[in-house]
Amino acid sequence: MEIQKLRSEIDNKNFNIIQLRTHITNLKDTVATVQNENAEQKIQISKQDASLNEVYYIIGTKNQLINAGVVSKTGTIIKKTKVNFASIDKSVLTKADRRNLKNININGKSPKILSEAPKGSYNLDKGGNSSVLTITDSEKFWSANNRILVIQIK
């Protein structure tokens, strides 16, 4: 009788061990699933972060900018150029990350910023055939111009 009782207890313990192993396996599967989801979310956050900090710029002569569809001529008597932000094809622009873009070298005479750029958010150091645009307040600078910078040179 005592042996029968001990065998019964052993069978119950074995059953409990099997249940615990199954539970551990399920927990491992859950952890693996959560880790995969976490990795996917990190990738998604990284892509969104890059997209939020994505800015574009283009430097060209008046004719180059018109041919690229970035600006158009307006006015009948006095010809002015206007930036067409809504219809710009971003494939003709240079893509950058605004967190890293502090200086833009401009190779050309008389650079003129056609996009809106708040005073105090940049410095334009003009020199003969080469100039440097230094962005001093990135947040302020890029918020005013739809994250697109258009510079016209001669």
Backbone as JSON Lines, residues from 0, in Angstrom:
{"i":0,"aa":"M","n":[0.82,-1.19,0.0],"ca":[0.0,0.0,0.0],"c":[0.88,1.27,0.0]}
{"i":1,"aa":"E","n":[1.89,1.21,0.8],"ca":[2.81,2.35,0.89],"c":[3.53,2.56,-0.45]}
{"i":2,"aa":"I","n":[3.89,1.47,-1.08],"ca":[4.56,1.56,-2.38],"c":[3.61,2.14,-3.42]}
{"i":3,"aa":"Q","n":[2.37,1.73,-3.38],"ca":[1.35,2.25,-4.3],"c":[1.19,3.75,-4.1]}
{"i":4,"aa":"K","n":[1.17,4.19,-2.88],"ca":[1.03,5.61,-2.55],"c":[2.22,6.4,-3.07]}
{"i":5,"aa":"L","n":[3.41,5.88,-2.9],"ca":[4.62,6.55,-3.38],"c":[4.64,6.62,-4.91]}
{"i":6,"aa":"R","n":[4.22,5.55,-5.57],"ca":[4.15,5.55,-7.04],"c":[3.16,6.61,-7.53]}
{"i":7,"aa":"S","n":[2.05,6.73,-6.85],"ca":[1.05,7.74,-7.19],"c":[1.62,9.16,-7.05]}
{"i":8,"aa":"E","n":[2.36,9.37,-5.97],"ca":[2.98,10.68,-5.76],"c":[4.01,10.98,-6.85]}
{"i":9,"aa":"I","n":[4.78,9.98,-7.24],"ca":[5.77,10.14,-8.31],"c":[5.08,10.5,-9.62]}
{"i":10,"aa":"D","n":[3.97,9.8,-9.92],"ca":[3.22,10.09,-11.14],"c":[2.7,11.52,-11.13]}
{"i":11,"aa":"N","n":[2.2,11.98,-9.98],"ca":[1.71,13.36,-9.86],"c":[2.85,14.37,-10.04]}
{"i":12,"aa":"K","n":[4.01,14.07,-9.47],"ca":[5.17,14.96,-9.61],"c":[5.6,15.02,-11.07]}
{"i":13,"aa":"N","n":[5.63,13.86,-11.74],"ca":[6.0,13.84,-13.17],"c":[5.03,14.66,-14.0]}
{"i":14,"aa":"F","n":[3.74,14.53,-13.66],"ca":[2.72,15.32,-14.37],"c":[2.96,16.81,-14.16]}
{"i":15,"aa":"N","n":[3.27,17.21,-12.91],"ca":[3.54,18.61,-12.61],"c":[4.79,19.11,-13.35]}
{"i":16,"aa":"I","n":[5.8,18.25,-13.45],"ca":[7.02,18.62,-14.17],"c":[6.7,18.84,-15.65]}
{"i":17,"aa":"I","n":[5.89,17.97,-16.23],"ca":[5.49,18.11,-17.64],"c":[4.74,19.42,-17.85]}
{"i":18,"aa":"Q","n":[3.83,19.75,-16.93],"ca":[3.07,21.01,-17.03],"c":[4.01,22.21,-16.93]}
{"i":19,"aa":"L","n":[4.96,22.15,-16.02],"ca":[5.9,23.25,-15.85],"c":[6.79,23.41,-17.09]}
{"i":20,"aa":"R","n":[7.21,22.32,-17.68],"ca":[8.03,22.39,-18.9],"c":[7.23,23.01,-20.05]}
{"i":21,"aa":"T","n":[5.96,22.61,-20.16],"ca":[5.09,23.19,-21.19],"c":[4.92,24.69,-20.96]}
{"i":22,"aa":"H","n":[4.73,25.06,-19.71],"ca":[4.57,26.48,-19.36],"c":[5.85,27.26,-19.69]}
{"i":23,"aa":"I","n":[7.01,26.68,-19.4],"ca":[8.28,27.34,-19.71],"c":[8.45,27.49,-21.21]}
{"i":24,"aa":"T","n":[8.11,26.48,-21.96],"ca":[8.19,26.55,-23.43],"c":[7.29,27.66,-23.96]}
{"i":25,"aa":"N","n":[6.07,27.75,-23.43],"ca":[5.15,28.81,-23.85],"c":[5.71,30.19,-23.51]}
{"i":26,"aa":"L","n":[6.3,30.32,-22.33],"ca":[6.9,31.59,-21.94],"c":[8.07,31.97,-22.85]}
{"i":27,"aa":"K","n":[8.89,31.0,-23.21],"ca":[10.0,31.25,-24.13],"c":[9.48,31.72,-25.48]}
{"i":28,"aa":"D","n":[8.42,31.1,-25.97],"ca":[7.81,31.51,-27.24],"c":[7.28,32.94,-27.15]}
{"i":29,"aa":"T","n":[6.65,33.26,-26.02],"ca":[6.12,34.61,-25.81],"c":[7.25,35.63,-25.78]}
{"i":30,"aa":"V","n":[8.33,35.31,-25.09],"ca":[9.49,36.21,-25.03],"c":[10.07,36.42,-26.42]}
{"i":31,"aa":"A","n":[10.2,35.36,-27.19],"ca":[10.74,35.47,-28.56],"c":[9.84,36.36,-29.42]}
{"i":32,"aa":"T","n":[8.52,36.18,-29.29],"ca":[7.57,37.0,-30.05],"c":[7.69,38.47,-29.67]}
{"i":33,"aa":"V","n":[7.78,38.74,-28.38],"ca":[7.89,40.12,-27.9],"c":[9.22,40.74,-28.37]}
{"i":34,"aa":"Q","n":[10.29,39.96,-28.35],"ca":[11.58,40.47,-28.82],"c":[11.53,40.8,-30.31]}
{"i":35,"aa":"N","n":[10.88,39.96,-31.1],"ca":[10.73,40.23,-32.53],"c":[9.91,41.49,-32.77]}
{"i":36,"aa":"E","n":[8.81,41.63,-32.03],"ca":[7.98,42.83,-32.16],"c":[8.77,44.07,-31.76]}
{"i":37,"aa":"N","n":[9.55,43.96,-30.7],"ca":[10.38,45.08,-30.24],"c":[11.39,45.48,-31.31]}
{"i":38,"aa":"A","n":[12.02,44.49,-31.94],"ca":[13.0,44.77,-33.0],"c":[12.32,45.46,-34.19]}
{"i":39,"aa":"E","n":[11.13,44.98,-34.56],"ca":[10.38,45.6,-35.66],"c":[9.99,47.04,-35.32]}
{"i":40,"aa":"Q","n":[9.59,47.27,-34.07],"ca":[9.22,48.62,-33.64],"c":[10.43,49.55,-33.66]}
{"i":41,"aa":"K","n":[11.58,49.04,-33.26],"ca":[12.81,49.86,-33.31],"c":[13.13,50.26,-34.74]}
{"i":42,"aa":"I","n":[12.98,49.33,-35.66],"ca":[13.22,49.64,-37.08],"c":[12.23,50.69,-37.57]}
{"i":43,"aa":"Q","n":[10.97,50.53,-37.2],"ca":[9.93,51.49,-37.6],"c":[10.2,52.87,-37.01]}
{"i":44,"aa":"I","n":[10.59,52.91,-35.75],"ca":[10.9,54.2,-35.1],"c":[12.1,54.85,-35.78]}
{"i":45,"aa":"S","n":[13.07,54.06,-36.12],"ca":[14.26,54.59,-36.8],"c":[13.89,55.19,-38.15]}
{"i":46,"aa":"K","n":[13.02,54.5,-38.89],"ca":[12.56,55.02,-40.19],"c":[11.77,56.3,-40.0]}
{"i":47,"aa":"Q","n":[10.89,56.34,-39.01],"ca":[10.1,57.54,-38.75],"c":[10.98,58.7,-38.32]}
{"i":48,"aa":"D","n":[11.98,58.41,-37.51],"ca":[12.91,59.43,-37.05],"c":[13.67,60.02,-38.24]}
{"i":49,"aa":"A","n":[14.13,59.15,-39.12],"ca":[14.84,59.62,-40.31],"c":[13.92,60.46,-41.19]}
{"i":50,"aa":"S","n":[12.67,60.03,-41.32],"ca":[11.71,60.77,-42.14],"c":[11.4,62.14,-41.54]}
{"i":51,"aa":"L","n":[11.27,62.21,-40.22],"ca":[10.98,63.49,-39.56],"c":[12.13,64.49,-39.7]}
{"i":52,"aa":"N","n":[13.34,64.0,-39.84],"ca":[14.51,64.87,-39.93],"c":[15.04,65.0,-41.34]}
{"i":53,"aa":"E","n":[14.26,64.54,-42.3],"ca":[14.62,64.59,-43.7],"c":[14.41,66.0,-44.24]}
{"i":54,"aa":"V","n":[15.43,66.56,-44.87],"ca":[15.32,67.86,-45.52],"c":[15.94,67.76,-46.91]}
{"i":55,"aa":"Y","n":[15.61,68.73,-47.74],"ca":[16.08,68.72,-49.11],"c":[16.61,70.09,-49.48]}
{"i":56,"aa":"Y","n":[17.56,70.11,-50.39],"ca":[18.03,71.39,-50.91],"c":[18.5,71.23,-52.35]}
{"i":57,"aa":"I","n":[18.51,72.36,-53.04],"ca":[18.98,72.39,-54.41],"c":[19.66,73.73,-54.63]}
{"i":58,"aa":"I","n":[20.74,73.69,-55.38],"ca":[21.49,74.89,-55.72],"c":[21.62,74.89,-57.24]}
{"i":59,"aa":"G","n":[21.25,76.0,-57.86],"ca":[21.37,76.08,-59.31],"c":[21.11,77.48,-59.82]}
{"i":60,"aa":"T","n":[21.41,77.66,-61.09],"ca":[21.12,78.94,-61.73],"c":[19.61,79.05,-61.93]}
{"i":61,"aa":"K","n":[19.16,80.22,-62.29],"ca":[17.73,80.44,-62.5],"c":[17.18,79.45,-63.53]}
{"i":62,"aa":"N","n":[17.9,79.31,-64.65],"ca":[17.45,78.4,-65.7],"c":[17.47,76.94,-65.24]}
{"i":63,"aa":"Q","n":[18.48,76.56,-64.49],"ca":[18.54,75.19,-63.98],"c":[17.36,74.9,-63.04]}
{"i":64,"aa":"L","n":[17.04,75.87,-62.19],"ca":[15.93,75.69,-61.26],"c":[14.59,75.64,-61.99]}
{"i":65,"aa":"I","n":[14.45,76.45,-63.03],"ca":[13.21,76.44,-63.83],"c":[13.08,75.1,-64.55]}
{"i":66,"aa":"N","n":[14.18,74.64,-65.17],"ca":[14.16,73.37,-65.9],"c":[13.88,72.19,-64.98]}
{"i":67,"aa":"A","n":[14.3,72.28,-63.73],"ca":[14.06,71.21,-62.76],"c":[12.64,71.27,-62.21]}
{"i":68,"aa":"G","n":[11.89,72.35,-62.53],"ca":[10.52,72.49,-62.05],"c":[10.43,72.97,-60.62]}
{"i":69,"aa":"V","n":[11.51,73.51,-60.1],"ca":[11.54,73.97,-58.71],"c":[10.98,75.38,-58.6]}
{"i":70,"aa":"V","n":[11.28,76.22,-59.58],"ca":[10.77,77.59,-59.58],"c":[10.07,77.86,-60.91]}
{"i":71,"aa":"S","n":[9.25,78.9,-60.9],"ca":[8.58,79.32,-62.13],"c":[8.66,80.84,-62.22]}
{"i":72,"aa":"K","n":[8.53,81.34,-63.42],"ca":[8.53,82.78,-63.63],"c":[7.12,83.3,-63.38]}
{"i":73,"aa":"T","n":[7.05,84.43,-62.72],"ca":[5.75,85.07,-62.49],"c":[5.85,86.53,-62.91]}
{"i":74,"aa":"G","n":[4.71,87.12,-63.18],"ca":[4.67,88.53,-63.56],"c":[4.83,88.7,-65.05]}
{"i":75,"aa":"T","n":[4.21,89.75,-65.57],"ca":[4.29,90.02,-67.0],"c":[5.34,91.09,-67.31]}
{"i":76,"aa":"I","n":[5.39,92.12,-66.49],"ca":[6.36,93.19,-66.73],"c":[7.67,92.9,-66.0]}
{"i":77,"aa":"I","n":[7.55,92.68,-64.71],"ca":[8.73,92.35,-63.91],"c":[8.74,90.85,-63.68]}
{"i":78,"aa":"K","n":[9.72,90.19,-64.25],"ca":[9.83,88.73,-64.13],"c":[10.43,88.38,-62.78]}
{"i":79,"aa":"K","n":[9.66,87.69,-61.98],"ca":[10.13,87.2,-60.69],"c":[10.09,85.69,-60.71]}
{"i":80,"aa":"T","n":[10.85,85.1,-59.82],"ca":[10.8,83.65,-59.7],"c":[10.09,83.29,-58.41]}
{"i":81,"aa":"K","n":[9.32,82.24,-58.48],"ca":[8.57,81.77,-57.32],"c":[8.83,80.28,-57.15]}
{"i":82,"aa":"V","n":[9.08,79.87,-55.92],"ca":[9.32,78.46,-55.63],"c":[7.98,77.73,-55.59]}
{"i":83,"aa":"N","n":[7.91,76.63,-56.33],"ca":[6.7,75.8,-56.39],"c":[6.81,74.64,-55.41]}
{"i":84,"aa":"F","n":[6.66,74.92,-54.11],"ca":[6.84,73.87,-53.11],"c":[5.91,72.69,-53.33]}
{"i":85,"aa":"A","n":[4.7,72.94,-53.73],"ca":[3.7,71.88,-53.87],"c":[4.02,70.91,-55.01]}
{"i":86,"aa":"S","n":[4.68,71.39,-56.02],"ca":[4.9,70.52,-57.19],"c":[6.36,70.13,-57.39]}
{"i":87,"aa":"I","n":[7.19,70.29,-56.39],"ca":[8.61,69.94,-56.53],"c":[8.77,68.42,-56.56]}
{"i":88,"aa":"D","n":[9.51,67.96,-57.55],"ca":[9.87,66.55,-57.64],"c":[11.14,66.36,-56.79]}
{"i":89,"aa":"K","n":[11.01,65.66,-55.68],"ca":[12.13,65.54,-54.73],"c":[13.31,64.77,-55.3]}
{"i":90,"aa":"S","n":[13.12,64.1,-56.42],"ca":[14.24,63.36,-57.01],"c":[15.31,64.29,-57.58]}
{"i":91,"aa":"V","n":[14.96,65.55,-57.83],"ca":[15.95,66.52,-58.35],"c":[16.66,67.25,-57.21]}
{"i":92,"aa":"L","n":[16.26,66.99,-55.98],"ca":[16.83,67.66,-54.82],"c":[17.87,66.77,-54.13]}
{"i":93,"aa":"T","n":[18.72,67.4,-53.34],"ca":[19.68,66.67,-52.53],"c":[19.05,66.43,-51.17]}
{"i":94,"aa":"K","n":[19.04,65.17,-50.74],"ca":[18.43,64.79,-49.47],"c":[19.48,64.84,-48.37]}
{"i":95,"aa":"A","n":[19.07,65.31,-47.19],"ca":[20.0,65.39,-46.05],"c":[19.23,65.2,-44.74]}
{"i":96,"aa":"D","n":[19.96,65.01,-43.68],"ca":[19.39,64.91,-42.33],"c":[19.67,66.25,-41.64]}
{"i":97,"aa":"R","n":[18.63,66.92,-41.21],"ca":[18.8,68.27,-40.66],"c":[19.61,68.28,-39.37]}
{"i":98,"aa":"R","n":[19.69,67.17,-38.68],"ca":[20.5,67.11,-37.46],"c":[21.98,67.18,-37.78]}
{"i":99,"aa":"N","n":[22.36,66.72,-38.97],"ca":[23.77,66.68,-39.36],"c":[24.17,67.77,-40.34]}
{"i":100,"aa":"L","n":[23.2,68.39,-40.97],"ca":[23.49,69.4,-41.99],"c":[23.66,70.77,-41.34]}
{"i":101,"aa":"K","n":[24.9,71.18,-41.2],"ca":[25.19,72.47,-40.57],"c":[25.76,73.47,-41.57]}
{"i":102,"aa":"N","n":[26.49,72.98,-42.55],"ca":[27.12,73.84,-43.56],"c":[26.82,73.31,-44.95]}
{"i":103,"aa":"I","n":[26.54,74.24,-45.86],"ca":[26.35,73.89,-47.26],"c":[27.31,74.75,-48.07]}
{"i":104,"aa":"N","n":[28.2,74.09,-48.81],"ca":[29.11,74.82,-49.69],"c":[28.39,75.15,-50.98]}
{"i":105,"aa":"I","n":[28.47,76.41,-51.38],"ca":[27.78,76.88,-52.57],"c":[28.83,77.32,-53.58]}
{"i":106,"aa":"N","n":[28.91,76.59,-54.68],"ca":[29.86,76.93,-55.73],"c":[29.14,77.72,-56.81]}
{"i":107,"aa":"G","n":[29.29,79.02,-56.77],"ca":[28.65,79.89,-57.73],"c":[28.64,81.31,-57.2]}
{"i":108,"aa":"K","n":[28.42,82.24,-58.09],"ca":[28.43,83.65,-57.71],"c":[27.07,84.09,-57.19]}
{"i":109,"aa":"S","n":[27.09,85.07,-56.32],"ca":[25.9,85.75,-55.8],"c":[24.77,84.8,-55.37]}
{"i":110,"aa":"P","n":[25.0,83.95,-54.38],"ca":[23.93,83.04,-53.94],"c":[22.76,83.82,-53.33]}
{"i":111,"aa":"K","n":[21.57,83.36,-53.66],"ca":[20.35,83.99,-53.15],"c":[19.42,82.87,-52.67]}
{"i":112,"aa":"I","n":[19.0,82.98,-51.41],"ca":[18.1,81.98,-50.86],"c":[16.67,82.32,-51.27]}
{"i":113,"aa":"L","n":[16.04,81.42,-52.02],"ca":[14.68,81.66,-52.5],"c":[13.62,81.12,-51.54]}
{"i":114,"aa":"S","n":[13.99,80.18,-50.71],"ca":[13.06,79.65,-49.7],"c":[13.01,80.62,-48.53]}
{"i":115,"aa":"E","n":[11.94,80.53,-47.76],"ca":[11.88,81.35,-46.55],"c":[12.91,80.83,-45.56]}
{"i":116,"aa":"A","n":[13.65,81.77,-44.98],"ca":[14.66,81.42,-43.99],"c":[14.69,82.53,-42.95]}
{"i":117,"aa":"P","n":[14.24,82.25,-41.73],"ca":[14.2,83.28,-40.7],"c":[15.58,83.85,-40.39]}
{"i":118,"aa":"K","n":[15.63,85.15,-40.28],"ca":[16.89,85.81,-39.93],"c":[17.34,85.3,-38.57]}
{"i":119,"aa":"G","n":[18.63,85.16,-38.43],"ca":[19.18,84.68,-37.18],"c":[19.29,83.17,-37.11]}
{"i":120,"aa":"S","n":[18.73,82.46,-38.09],"ca":[18.82,81.0,-38.07],"c":[19.94,80.5,-38.99]}
{"i":121,"aa":"Y","n":[20.58,81.43,-39.7],"ca":[21.65,81.05,-40.62],"c":[22.59,82.22,-40.86]}
{"i":122,"aa":"N","n":[23.76,81.91,-41.4],"ca":[24.72,82.91,-41.87],"c":[25.12,82.52,-43.28]}
{"i":123,"aa":"L","n":[25.21,83.49,-44.15],"ca":[25.65,83.25,-45.51],"c":[26.93,84.03,-45.72]}
{"i":124,"aa":"D","n":[28.04,83.32,-45.72],"ca":[29.35,83.94,-45.92],"c":[29.68,83.89,-47.41]}
{"i":125,"aa":"K","n":[29.52,85.06,-48.06],"ca":[29.73,85.13,-49.5],"c":[31.19,85.4,-49.8]}
{"i":126,"aa":"G","n":[31.64,84.76,-50.82],"ca":[32.99,84.96,-51.32],"c":[32.96,84.76,-52.82]}
{"i":127,"aa":"G","n":[33.86,85.26,-53.56],"ca":[33.94,85.15,-55.02],"c":[33.04,84.1,-55.66]}
{"i":128,"aa":"N","n":[33.64,82.99,-56.02],"ca":[32.89,81.91,-56.68],"c":[32.45,80.82,-55.71]}
{"i":129,"aa":"S","n":[32.72,81.03,-54.43],"ca":[32.37,80.01,-53.44],"c":[31.84,80.68,-52.18]}
{"i":130,"aa":"S","n":[30.75,80.18,-51.66],"ca":[30.15,80.72,-50.45],"c":[29.79,79.55,-49.53]}
{"i":131,"aa":"V","n":[29.52,79.88,-48.27],"ca":[29.13,78.84,-47.3],"c":[27.89,79.31,-46.55]}
{"i":132,"aa":"L","n":[26.87,78.47,-46.57],"ca":[25.66,78.7,-45.78],"c":[25.82,77.9,-44.49]}
{"i":133,"aa":"T","n":[25.81,78.6,-43.36],"ca":[25.93,77.95,-42.06],"c":[24.59,78.06,-41.35]}
{"i":134,"aa":"I","n":[24.01,76.93,-41.01],"ca":[22.73,76.9,-40.32],"c":[23.01,76.93,-38.82]}
{"i":135,"aa":"T","n":[22.59,78.0,-38.16],"ca":[22.88,78.16,-36.73],"c":[21.74,77.66,-35.85]}
{"i":136,"aa":"D","n":[20.51,77.72,-36.33],"ca":[19.35,77.23,-35.58],"c":[18.54,76.34,-36.52]}
{"i":137,"aa":"S","n":[18.88,75.06,-36.51],"ca":[18.29,74.11,-37.46],"c":[16.77,74.04,-37.35]}
{"i":138,"aa":"E","n":[16.25,73.98,-36.15],"ca":[14.8,73.86,-35.94],"c":[14.07,75.05,-36.56]}
{"i":139,"aa":"K","n":[14.52,76.23,-36.25],"ca":[13.91,77.46,-36.76],"c":[14.07,77.58,-38.27]}
{"i":140,"aa":"F","n":[15.26,77.26,-38.76],"ca":[15.57,77.39,-40.18],"c":[14.67,76.5,-41.03]}
{"i":141,"aa":"W","n":[14.57,75.22,-40.68],"ca":[13.83,74.27,-41.52],"c":[12.32,74.34,-41.31]}
{"i":142,"aa":"S","n":[11.87,74.89,-40.21],"ca":[10.42,74.96,-39.98],"c":[9.74,75.97,-40.88]}
{"i":143,"aa":"A","n":[10.47,76.94,-41.37],"ca":[9.87,78.02,-42.15],"c":[9.78,77.73,-43.65]}
{"i":144,"aa":"N","n":[10.44,76.69,-44.13],"ca":[10.53,76.52,-45.58],"c":[10.11,75.13,-46.09]}
{"i":145,"aa":"N","n":[9.17,74.51,-45.42],"ca":[8.67,73.2,-45.85],"c":[9.77,72.15,-45.97]}
{"i":146,"aa":"R","n":[10.85,72.34,-45.24],"ca":[12.0,71.44,-45.24],"c":[12.65,71.34,-46.62]}
{"i":147,"aa":"I","n":[12.46,72.4,-47.42],"ca":[13.1,72.45,-48.74],"c":[13.81,73.8,-48.86]}
{"i":148,"aa":"L","n":[15.1,73.73,-49.2],"ca":[15.91,74.93,-49.37],"c":[16.26,75.07,-50.84]}
{"i":149,"aa":"V","n":[15.98,76.25,-51.4],"ca":[16.29,76.54,-52.79],"c":[17.26,77.73,-52.82]}
{"i":150,"aa":"I","n":[18.41,77.51,-53.43],"ca":[19.41,78.56,-53.55],"c":[19.71,78.79,-55.02]}
{"i":151,"aa":"Q","n":[19.58,80.05,-55.41],"ca":[19.85,80.42,-56.81],"c":[21.22,81.08,-56.88]}
{"i":152,"aa":"I","n":[22.01,80.66,-57.87],"ca":[23.32,81.26,-58.08],"c":[23.38,81.82,-59.5]}
{"i":153,"aa":"K","n":[24.43,82.59,-59.75],"ca":[24.63,83.13,-61.12],"c":[25.74,82.41,-61.8]}
